[in-house]
Amino acid sequence: MAVMPMRTLMALLLLMTGLATVGAELRVAVSIPPLLDFVRQVGGDRVEAELLVPPGADPHTYEIRPAQMRFLAQARLLVVVGLGLEWWLEDVVSAAGNPELEVVMTSKGIAAIDGDPHIWLDPLNAVLQVAAIRDALIRADPAGRLTYEINAARYISRILALHEEIEEKISSWTHREFVALHGAWAYFARRYGLKQLAVIVPYPGREPSAREVARITALIRERGIPAIFVEVQHPPGVAELIAAETGAALVTLDPLGGVPGLEDYLSLMRYNLERMEKALG
């Protein structure tokens, strides 16, 4: 009986090991599109990522579907923002019945503004979120440490370049104050020296009173505010009336993306920057 050479045997063993791991990617559920991009940028081919709140939906009100629950029941990580954005988090994790599921709270360690969850709209916060995702992937899949570290370092460098680009552009803007329909832009404003002077609908589903509308209208006139930021996830509603009364421009932004052309975080932020610049620059 012929004896198989050791080199051939080792090659076969490596091949069998590789075949055994095909389709065995780390399952990761994520709450919103920017986090989906972060996970894919860091995890690459080692992860299978599932988005829970689809593009165009409001994460403040979206309800998780049965098919998504089935994915969570087999997932290793659930990556979320926290700060109350994923209002369903506790109930969904309990219902998933998955003792192996680790919840990755990417807002941990980030200085919050009055409990506002929209931390990713500050690119330097996004860097911290990417680092948290990298560390969670390493905990769940130690064999992929080098891949995750290299991918994260490469992606963080791109986010830092974006930050410098935004700083440079905003430095020449002639206007720095705005009003927002929905209070998503406080972190962006804080980072780049802008001022979100008022929020028309501070809580989803709760329309402002007539007195509040009158106050914001007077503020826009008094300060000469050129723009009201609205969002694709929310109907403009009363913001249109205020714009008509004051002459302020309605500027439609997208804090979440995930739609064609805005699937990745860097493109999303550049899109919003361009829209802001037309009104404030």
Secondary structure, 3 states (H helix, E strand, C coil): CCCCCHHHHHHHHHHHHHHHHCCCCEEEEECCHHHHHHHHHHHHHHEEEEECCCCCCCCCCCCCCHHHHHHHCCCCEEEECCCCCCCCHHHHHHHHCCCCCEEEECCCCCCCCCCCCCHHHCHHHHHHHHHHHHHHHHHHCHHHHHHHHHHHHHHHHHHHHHHHHHHHHHCCCCCCEEEECCCCCHHHHHHHCCEEEEECCCCCCCCCCHHHHHHHHHHHHHHCCCEEEEECCCCCCHHHHHHHHHCCEEEEECCCCCCCCCCCHHHHHHHHHHHHHHHHC
